[in-house]
Amino acid sequence: MDYKPLNTDPSRAALVITRVADGQWHALEDDLVVGRGHAARRPDGRHFVSIDAWHADTFDHLAEAMLADLPAPLFTLVDESDLESSANWQRAGFTIRRREWDFVVPTDPSVTGLDDVRPPSGVRILPAGAADEDQLRALDRAIRADVDAGPGWQSMPAEVRPRPAGDTIVDPARYTVAASPERYLGLVRLVTATRRPRIGLIAVRAGEQRRGIARALLSHVLGTLHRSAIPTASAEVDQSNTAALALLEGIGGRRISSSLELGR
């Protein structure tokens, strides 16, 4: 599909927007690529879009072509400090839906204050890779049911939202679990294939919260990283999740940036 808008700048060549593949668009001037658009369907079924363009009018024409081709609703993520990108998307009809804070979290127990933290009586911590997959998936389903009944999935990162198959467990080896003799109570998901290990999820069953289980899980995970000479981890928290914000800030986590999710 080609889309040829009027050129408002006589010093520039005519702009042509072309859909080059499924989910990919190019903006061309004199057969040179001056902008790119991309759309992808996340595991939770939502479509996220992105545009990379030098000029605001190129962005606008790419957005117009993409929005005409893609089904609503659409979403995008931008760094909150990137005011130009945020303005571009809002000009295209997108509005801010949520804000997520990026944290750097120390691993040294003398800094976090987690050196003396132990799980509650009757609870033990199973290290990453030691959890029974069936019980882990049962815990996953229970936590998702708690979220459905409470804050809703709009406050959760896309990677942990419900998948079409109804399963958010991709790699069981990434999960550290708090377990009682009867069932699993809470979990931490840690992604290590990044420059700084990332805490992707901290969750405890609704009926087991405020017992210190989350702190015990963090104590184990961060302590393990510290013993491996890894000084910090990263985490992202929705601004509406006051409990998680308080937990990370209480162990010395620092907010270093924020991102915005916009939707149309």
N, C-alpha and C positions, 0 to 999 in steps of 0.2 A: 504494500500500500504506500503510495506517495501522497504527501500533503504539502502543497506549495502555497505558503502564505505571502501576503504582500510584504515587500521589503521596505521597512520604514527608514533605513539608512542608505542613501544613494551611494555611499562610498564602499558598500559591501555588496558582494554577489548575492544572487537570489538564493534563498534558503529552501532546502528540500528535506522533508522528514520522511524517512523510509523505515518500514518495519522489516528488519533484516532476518529475524528468526523469531521463534515463539518466545515472547517475553523480552525482546530486544529491539530497540529503535536507534537509528542514527540520524543526526542532523548534519547535512552536507552543504558546504559552500564551495563551488568550483571543484566538486568531487572530493573535497577534503572533509574529513570528519571533524566537526567543531563542537559536537555534543553527543552524549549517549544517554539513553534511558533503559532502565531494566525493571522488570516485574517478576516476582517470585511468589509462589504459594508456600506459606509456612506450614509446619507440621500440624498446626491447629486449624488449618483451612483458610486462614486469612491471607489476602494478597497484599504484599508490601512492595512499594515502588521506590526507585531512586533515579536521580538525574544528575549527570555531571556535564556542565556547560559553562563556557567562559562568560557569555553575555546573558543578561536578564531576558532579552527578547527570544534568544534561542531556547532558554529554559521554558519560557511561556509557550512557545510553539510545540516543543517536545511534550510538555504536560498536556496541552490541548489534544494532541494526537493520541497520546496514551490513554487519557481519560475517555476518549471516544471509543477506544477499542476494548477497554477492560470493564468487567462488571463491578458495580459498587457492592459493598463498601471497600475503600482502599485505605491503606495506612502507609506511613513512612516514619523513619527515625532520623533525628538530627541532633547534633551536639548543640546544647543550649547556648553556648558561646558563639556559635556560627549564626549571627543575626541575619546575614544575607540569605542563607538557605531557609531559615524559618520564615522570613518575609516572602521568599519566592513561593513556598508551598501554601502559605496563607493567601497569597494573591490568586492561587489556583483553586481556592475554595476549601482548603484543609483547615481544620481547627485543632487546637491543642487538647488532647484527651488525658494525658498523664505525664508525670515527670518521674524520672528514675535517677537516683543519686549513685555515683560511682565512688566506692570506698577503697582505700588501702588499709589493710588490717595487719598489725604486727603479729609475729608468731612466737616471740620470746615470752614465755610465761611470767617472767619478772616484770614485763611491761603490760601484758594483758591482765594480770592478776588472776590467771586461771591455774596457777601452779598447784593450789591446794583443792581445786574443785574435783569432786567425786560425784558419780551418779547417785541418785536416790537409792535407798535401801530396796533390794530386790531387782534392781536394774543393772544390766551389764552392757558395755559398749563392744560391739562387734566391729573389728577393723575392716577397712575397705577390702572387698572381695570375699569376706567370710559369711555374708548373709545368705540364707536360704532363699532362692529366687521366688518360690511360690509365696512365702511369707512376706518377702519384700514387695511383691506385686499386690498382695492383699493390703499392705500398709499404704502403698501408693493409691489404691482405689479409695481407701478410707479417708486419706488426706484430701483427695480431690472432692470427695463428697462433702467434707467439712468446708472446703473453699466454695463449692457450689451453694451451700446453705448460708455462707457468711459473706465475705467481701466480694466474691465473684472473681472470675478468671481475668477480668480486665485489668486487675492489679498485679498480675503475675507475668514474669518474662515469657516471651513466646515459646521458648524451648521447653517449658514445663507445663504448658497448657494442654488440655485434652487433645489427643490425636484422633484421627478418624477411626482407628482400630480400638480406641479406648484405653491405650496403654502409653504411659510416658516414660517407662523404663527402657532405655536404649542399651546401656552398658552397666549391668549390675555391679561390675567391679569398681565403679566409681562411688559407691554408696557406703558410708559408715552408718551403722544402725544402733539405736538404743533398744534393748530387748528385755522384756520380763519373761518369766517362765511360761506365760500363757500366749503372748503375742508380741509383735514388734510395736514400739511406741513412737519412735521418731527417727529422722534420718538427716544426713548431710550429704549433698552431692558435690564432689570436688573434681574439677577438670584440671588436669596437670599438663596437658599438651599445649601450653601457652607459655609466654615469657614469664608471667607471674601466675602461679596457680590461682584458679578462680573458684570461689564458693558459689555454685550455681543455685543451690536451694538449701534452706534450713526449714524443717517442718516437723511438728509434733502433733499427734492426735489431739483434737479439741478437748477431750476429757482428761488429758494428761498434762496439759500446759500449766505453767506457773509452779512446777515442781523442781526446776533446775535442770531439766533434761537437755534443753538446747545448749545451755552453758557447758554441760558435761560433754556433749558431742563436740562442741567447738574446742574445748580443752584438749580432747583427744586428737582432733584433726590438726589443729594449729601446733600442738606439741610435736606431732609426728613430722610436720614440715620443719619445725625448728631443729629437731635432731638430725634432719637431712641438710642442715645449713642453708635453708631457704628462709630469708628474713621477713618476707611479707607475702600476703595473699590479697586478692582483689574480691570484691563483692558488689552487687548491684541491688538496690532496694527501692521499691516504689515509695514515693513521699507520703502516701497514705498509710503505710505500714509502720505505725509509730512504735510498735513493740520491737520490730526488727531493727529500726533505727536506734532505739535506746540500747538494744543488746550490743550492736557493733560499736556505738560510741562509748559504751561502758567498758569495753575492753581495749580502748585506745584507737579504734578505727577513725580514719580521717576522710572527710568528704573532699574529693579532689576535682570532681567535675559532675555534670549532670546532662542527661539527654532527654529529649522531648519526643513523645509519640504523638503524631498528628494523624487525623483521620478525616475522610470525606465520605 
